[in-house]
Amino acid sequence: MSAAKVTFHFGDEFVGAKIKDDGKYTVNRIAPGTYKVTIEGKHVPEKFTSDDRTPLVAEIKAGKNEIDFSLTE
């Protein structure tokens, strides 16, 4: 999944990271809270690429979080 990225949206702010070929990513310095998540990259369905349409949501808690997303239609 080269040249892919994941972005966590909170209001008008966002933080993101590149997704490695193995599908893993690391986002540092993200405050606890609930975020809309978008993912962009080759073969990613369009509904996941816009913060207006994405069904993906992540609940970030204090400390280390591991979050996996399913990108099925």
N, CA, C and O atoms as CSV, one atom per row, in Angstrom:
chain,resi,resn,atom,element,x,y,z
A,1,MET,N,N,0.853,-1.186,0.000
A,1,MET,CA,C,0.000,0.000,0.000
A,1,MET,C,C,0.894,1.244,0.000
A,1,MET,O,O,0.810,2.062,0.915
A,2,SER,N,N,1.716,1.386,-0.978
A,2,SER,CA,C,2.636,2.513,-1.025
A,2,SER,C,C,1.897,3.815,-1.294
A,2,SER,O,O,0.846,3.824,-1.934
A,3,ALA,N,N,2.457,4.914,-0.800
A,3,ALA,CA,C,1.922,6.263,-0.973
A,3,ALA,C,C,0.532,6.425,-0.363
A,3,ALA,O,O,-0.257,7.246,-0.830
A,4,ALA,N,N,0.232,5.657,0.665
A,4,ALA,CA,C,-1.060,5.780,1.353
A,4,ALA,C,C,-0.872,6.587,2.626
A,4,ALA,O,O,0.227,6.654,3.177
A,5,LYS,N,N,-1.964,7.204,3.087
A,5,LYS,CA,C,-1.877,7.953,4.337
A,5,LYS,C,C,-3.170,7.819,5.119
A,5,LYS,O,O,-4.242,7.613,4.549
A,6,VAL,N,N,-3.050,7.940,6.436
A,6,VAL,CA,C,-4.185,7.929,7.343
A,6,VAL,C,C,-4.232,9.297,8.014
A,6,VAL,O,O,-3.197,9.849,8.388
A,7,THR,N,N,-5.442,9.840,8.163
A,7,THR,CA,C,-5.603,11.152,8.776
A,7,THR,C,C,-6.710,11.091,9.820
A,7,THR,O,O,-7.794,10.569,9.561
A,8,PHE,N,N,-6.424,11.629,11.004
A,8,PHE,CA,C,-7.391,11.726,12.091
A,8,PHE,C,C,-7.890,13.168,12.136
A,8,PHE,O,O,-7.093,14.096,12.276
A,9,HIS,N,N,-9.216,13.361,12.018
A,9,HIS,CA,C,-9.834,14.686,11.953
A,9,HIS,C,C,-10.572,14.988,13.254
A,9,HIS,O,O,-11.317,14.151,13.763
A,10,PHE,N,N,-10.358,16.184,13.783
A,10,PHE,CA,C,-11.029,16.632,15.004
A,10,PHE,C,C,-11.399,18.090,14.800
A,10,PHE,O,O,-10.554,18.976,14.926
A,11,GLY,N,N,-12.679,18.339,14.481
A,11,GLY,CA,C,-13.085,19.715,14.167
A,11,GLY,C,C,-12.369,20.182,12.915
A,11,GLY,O,O,-12.379,19.493,11.895
A,12,ASP,N,N,-11.745,21.354,12.988
A,12,ASP,CA,C,-11.002,21.891,11.852
A,12,ASP,C,C,-9.541,21.475,11.859
A,12,ASP,O,O,-8.772,21.904,10.998
A,13,GLU,N,N,-9.149,20.649,12.813
A,13,GLU,CA,C,-7.755,20.227,12.921
A,13,GLU,C,C,-7.613,18.773,12.504
A,13,GLU,O,O,-8.583,18.016,12.501
A,14,PHE,N,N,-6.388,18.394,12.152
A,14,PHE,CA,C,-6.132,17.004,11.774
A,14,PHE,C,C,-4.668,16.675,11.989
A,14,PHE,O,O,-3.812,17.558,12.046
A,15,VAL,N,N,-4.399,15.378,12.106
A,15,VAL,CA,C,-3.037,14.874,12.204
A,15,VAL,C,C,-2.997,13.575,11.414
A,15,VAL,O,O,-3.950,12.796,11.442
A,16,GLY,N,N,-1.909,13.343,10.718
A,16,GLY,CA,C,-1.850,12.157,9.870
A,16,GLY,C,C,-0.472,11.550,9.789
A,16,GLY,O,O,0.494,12.065,10.352
A,17,ALA,N,N,-0.401,10.430,9.067
A,17,ALA,CA,C,0.865,9.724,8.890
A,17,ALA,C,C,0.808,8.901,7.611
A,17,ALA,O,O,-0.269,8.541,7.137
A,18,LYS,N,N,1.970,8.613,7.066
A,18,LYS,CA,C,2.068,7.708,5.925
A,18,LYS,C,C,1.850,6.284,6.434
A,18,LYS,O,O,2.234,5.937,7.550
A,19,ILE,N,N,1.227,5.477,5.588
A,19,ILE,CA,C,1.027,4.070,5.898
A,19,ILE,C,C,2.145,3.288,5.217
A,19,ILE,O,O,2.383,3.443,4.019
A,20,LYS,N,N,2.824,2.451,5.987
A,20,LYS,CA,C,3.924,1.647,5.445
A,20,LYS,C,C,3.365,0.529,4.576
A,20,LYS,O,O,2.167,0.247,4.610
A,21,ASP,N,N,4.229,-0.100,3.803
A,21,ASP,CA,C,3.823,-1.179,2.903
A,21,ASP,C,C,3.155,-2.336,3.641
A,21,ASP,O,O,2.344,-3.053,3.056
A,22,ASP,N,N,3.485,-2.526,4.921
A,22,ASP,CA,C,2.868,-3.615,5.698
A,22,ASP,C,C,1.523,-3.207,6.310
A,22,ASP,O,O,0.905,-3.987,7.035
A,23,GLY,N,N,1.074,-1.976,6.014
A,23,GLY,CA,C,-0.211,-1.509,6.512
A,23,GLY,C,C,-0.154,-0.823,7.861
A,23,GLY,O,O,-1.186,-0.395,8.379
A,24,LYS,N,N,1.034,-0.708,8.443
A,24,LYS,CA,C,1.173,-0.078,9.760
A,24,LYS,C,C,1.487,1.402,9.620
A,24,LYS,O,O,2.042,1.851,8.617
A,25,TYR,N,N,1.119,2.140,10.645
A,25,TYR,CA,C,1.381,3.576,10.685
A,25,TYR,C,C,1.585,3.987,12.133
A,25,TYR,O,O,1.181,3.271,13.049
A,26,THR,N,N,2.209,5.138,12.339
A,26,THR,CA,C,2.406,5.676,13.678
A,26,THR,C,C,2.015,7.147,13.667
A,26,THR,O,O,2.502,7.926,12.848
A,27,VAL,N,N,1.131,7.512,14.585
A,27,VAL,CA,C,0.736,8.904,14.750
A,27,VAL,C,C,1.140,9.310,16.155
A,27,VAL,O,O,0.704,8.703,17.133
A,28,ASN,N,N,1.968,10.327,16.254
A,28,ASN,CA,C,2.430,10.819,17.549
A,28,ASN,C,C,1.725,12.121,17.906
A,28,ASN,O,O,1.219,12.839,17.043
A,29,ARG,N,N,1.709,12.395,19.178
A,29,ARG,CA,C,1.163,13.662,19.689
A,29,ARG,C,C,-0.280,13.902,19.274
A,29,ARG,O,O,-0.612,14.957,18.733
A,30,ILE,N,N,-1.131,12.924,19.529
A,30,ILE,CA,C,-2.552,13.083,19.252
A,30,ILE,C,C,-3.281,13.034,20.598
A,30,ILE,O,O,-3.097,12.104,21.384
A,31,ALA,N,N,-4.090,14.024,20.842
A,31,ALA,CA,C,-4.788,14.138,22.127
A,31,ALA,C,C,-5.907,13.097,22.227
A,31,ALA,O,O,-6.497,12.721,21.214
A,32,PRO,N,N,-6.196,12.636,23.433
A,32,PRO,CA,C,-7.333,11.727,23.608
A,32,PRO,C,C,-8.618,12.378,23.095
A,32,PRO,O,O,-8.813,13.585,23.235
A,33,GLY,N,N,-9.475,11.574,22.510
A,33,GLY,CA,C,-10.747,12.064,21.987
A,33,GLY,C,C,-11.263,11.163,20.886
A,33,GLY,O,O,-10.679,10.119,20.597
A,34,THR,N,N,-12.357,11.572,20.276
A,34,THR,CA,C,-12.965,10.826,19.183
A,34,THR,C,C,-12.658,11.543,17.876
A,34,THR,O,O,-12.859,12.752,17.758
A,35,TYR,N,N,-12.174,10.799,16.906
A,35,TYR,CA,C,-11.741,11.358,15.631
A,35,TYR,C,C,-12.423,10.664,14.464
A,35,TYR,O,O,-12.603,9.446,14.481
A,36,LYS,N,N,-12.802,11.433,13.451
A,36,LYS,CA,C,-13.145,10.856,12.156
A,36,LYS,C,C,-11.813,10.478,11.520
A,36,LYS,O,O,-10.804,11.151,11.732
A,37,VAL,N,N,-11.813,9.401,10.741
A,37,VAL,CA,C,-10.562,8.942,10.128
A,37,VAL,C,C,-10.760,8.796,8.628
A,37,VAL,O,O,-11.748,8.219,8.173
A,38,THR,N,N,-9.811,9.324,7.864
A,38,THR,CA,C,-9.806,9.112,6.421
A,38,THR,C,C,-8.539,8.371,6.046
A,38,THR,O,O,-7.507,8.491,6.707
A,39,ILE,N,N,-8.638,7.605,4.977
A,39,ILE,CA,C,-7.493,6.869,4.460
A,39,ILE,C,C,-7.461,7.086,2.964
A,39,ILE,O,O,-8.471,6.933,2.277
A,40,GLU,N,N,-6.299,7.440,2.470
A,40,GLU,CA,C,-6.124,7.675,1.044
A,40,GLU,C,C,-5.025,6.775,0.530
A,40,GLU,O,O,-4.028,6.554,1.218
A,41,GLY,N,N,-5.195,6.251,-0.678
A,41,GLY,CA,C,-4.179,5.413,-1.293
A,41,GLY,C,C,-4.776,4.585,-2.418
A,41,GLY,O,O,-5.989,4.567,-2.622
A,42,LYS,N,N,-3.920,3.915,-3.126
A,42,LYS,CA,C,-4.320,3.075,-4.241
A,42,LYS,C,C,-5.249,1.974,-3.735
A,42,LYS,O,O,-4.961,1.328,-2.727
A,43,HIS,N,N,-6.339,1.765,-4.423
A,43,HIS,CA,C,-7.328,0.722,-4.131
A,43,HIS,C,C,-8.155,0.975,-2.870
A,43,HIS,O,O,-8.873,0.080,-2.425
A,44,VAL,N,N,-8.074,2.166,-2.289
A,44,VAL,CA,C,-8.918,2.486,-1.130
A,44,VAL,C,C,-10.252,2.998,-1.658
A,44,VAL,O,O,-10.278,3.954,-2.432
A,45,PRO,N,N,-11.375,2.370,-1.248
A,45,PRO,CA,C,-12.679,2.846,-1.713
A,45,PRO,C,C,-12.890,4.329,-1.390
A,45,PRO,O,O,-12.460,4.816,-0.344
A,46,GLU,N,N,-13.549,5.026,-2.294
A,46,GLU,CA,C,-13.711,6.476,-2.207
A,46,GLU,C,C,-14.370,6.941,-0.910
A,46,GLU,O,O,-14.047,8.018,-0.410
A,47,LYS,N,N,-15.288,6.146,-0.359
A,47,LYS,CA,C,-15.998,6.586,0.847
A,47,LYS,C,C,-15.077,6.782,2.049
A,47,LYS,O,O,-15.464,7.446,3.011
A,48,PHE,N,N,-13.873,6.222,2.016
A,48,PHE,CA,C,-12.937,6.367,3.129
A,48,PHE,C,C,-11.989,7.557,2.963
A,48,PHE,O,O,-11.191,7.839,3.857
A,49,THR,N,N,-12.070,8.259,1.826
A,49,THR,CA,C,-11.087,9.294,1.518
A,49,THR,C,C,-11.502,10.712,1.878
A,49,THR,O,O,-10.685,11.629,1.800
A,50,SER,N,N,-12.761,10.910,2.271
A,50,SER,CA,C,-13.264,12.247,2.578
A,50,SER,C,C,-13.808,12.311,3.994
A,50,SER,O,O,-14.539,11.415,4.416
A,51,ASP,N,N,-13.464,13.354,4.731
A,51,ASP,CA,C,-13.972,13.473,6.104
A,51,ASP,C,C,-15.473,13.754,6.129
A,51,ASP,O,O,-16.098,13.650,7.184
A,52,ASP,N,N,-16.066,14.111,4.980
A,52,ASP,CA,C,-17.516,14.296,4.899
A,52,ASP,C,C,-18.265,12.967,4.784
A,52,ASP,O,O,-19.426,12.873,5.182
A,53,ARG,N,N,-17.600,11.930,4.236
A,53,ARG,CA,C,-18.272,10.652,3.962
A,53,ARG,C,C,-17.755,9.469,4.768
A,53,ARG,O,O,-18.445,8.454,4.867
A,54,THR,N,N,-16.591,9.565,5.333
A,54,THR,CA,C,-15.988,8.390,5.962
A,54,THR,C,C,-16.832,7.828,7.109
A,54,THR,O,O,-17.332,8.583,7.943
A,55,PRO,N,N,-16.988,6.511,7.148
A,55,PRO,CA,C,-17.661,5.891,8.288
A,55,PRO,C,C,-16.685,5.545,9.408
A,55,PRO,O,O,-17.096,5.073,10.468
A,56,LEU,N,N,-15.389,5.778,9.174
A,56,LEU,CA,C,-14.365,5.384,10.143
A,56,LEU,C,C,-14.265,6.389,11.283
A,56,LEU,O,O,-14.197,7.597,11.061
A,57,VAL,N,N,-14.259,5.870,12.502
A,57,VAL,CA,C,-14.125,6.685,13.707
A,57,VAL,C,C,-13.151,5.977,14.636
A,57,VAL,O,O,-13.159,4.750,14.734
A,58,ALA,N,N,-12.313,6.749,15.317
A,58,ALA,CA,C,-11.372,6.184,16.288
A,58,ALA,C,C,-11.510,6.894,17.620
A,58,ALA,O,O,-11.591,8.121,17.679
A,59,GLU,N,N,-11.534,6.118,18.680
A,59,GLU,CA,C,-11.541,6.654,20.042
A,59,GLU,C,C,-10.110,6.525,20.567
A,59,GLU,O,O,-9.624,5.419,20.804
A,60,ILE,N,N,-9.442,7.667,20.747
A,60,ILE,CA,C,-8.067,7.685,21.231
A,60,ILE,C,C,-8.081,7.897,22.736
A,60,ILE,O,O,-8.708,8.829,23.241
A,61,LYS,N,N,-7.383,7.022,23.444
A,61,LYS,CA,C,-7.278,7.128,24.898
A,61,LYS,C,C,-5.845,7.482,25.258
A,61,LYS,O,O,-4.945,7.329,24.432
A,62,ALA,N,N,-5.621,7.952,26.475
A,62,ALA,CA,C,-4.270,8.286,26.928
A,62,ALA,C,C,-3.388,7.046,26.833
A,62,ALA,O,O,-3.840,5.935,27.112
A,63,GLY,N,N,-2.136,7.236,26.442
A,63,GLY,CA,C,-1.207,6.116,26.306
A,63,GLY,C,C,-1.178,5.589,24.889
A,63,GLY,O,O,-1.638,6.245,23.954
A,64,LYS,N,N,-0.633,4.400,24.745
A,64,LYS,CA,C,-0.479,3.787,23.426
A,64,LYS,C,C,-1.799,3.177,22.978
A,64,LYS,O,O,-2.478,2.505,23.754
A,65,ASN,N,N,-2.156,3.414,21.727
A,65,ASN,CA,C,-3.368,2.862,21.127
A,65,ASN,C,C,-2.994,2.081,19.882
A,65,ASN,O,O,-2.114,2.498,19.129
A,66,GLU,N,N,-3.649,0.956,19.658
A,66,GLU,CA,C,-3.494,0.209,18.411
A,66,GLU,C,C,-4.867,0.133,17.767
A,66,GLU,O,O,-5.804,-0.420,18.343
A,67,ILE,N,N,-4.981,0.689,16.574
A,67,ILE,CA,C,-6.273,0.748,15.895
A,67,ILE,C,C,-6.107,0.203,14.477
A,67,ILE,O,O,-5.248,0.649,13.716
A,68,ASP,N,N,-6.943,-0.762,14.148
A,68,ASP,CA,C,-6.987,-1.327,12.808
A,68,ASP,C,C,-8.296,-0.917,12.152
A,68,ASP,O,O,-9.326,-0.823,12.820
A,69,PHE,N,N,-8.260,-0.674,10.859
A,69,PHE,CA,C,-9.456,-0.299,10.127
A,69,PHE,C,C,-9.727,-1.301,9.021
A,69,PHE,O,O,-8.799,-1.761,8.355
A,70,SER,N,N,-10.995,-1.641,8.820
A,70,SER,CA,C,-11.423,-2.490,7.730
A,70,SER,C,C,-11.912,-1.590,6.601
A,70,SER,O,O,-12.766,-0.729,6.811
A,71,LEU,N,N,-11.372,-1.792,5.411
A,71,LEU,CA,C,-11.709,-0.926,4.288
A,71,LEU,C,C,-12.546,-1.660,3.246
A,71,LEU,O,O,-12.262,-1.593,2.049
A,72,THR,N,N,-13.574,-2.356,3.709
A,72,THR,CA,C,-14.455,-3.048,2.787
A,72,THR,C,C,-15.627,-2.148,2.414
A,72,THR,O,O,-16.017,-1.263,3.174
A,73,GLU,N,N,-16.159,-2.384,1.269
A,73,GLU,CA,C,-17.287,-1.588,0.765
A,73,GLU,C,C,-18.439,-1.748,1.654
A,73,GLU,O,O,-19.493,-1.162,1.410
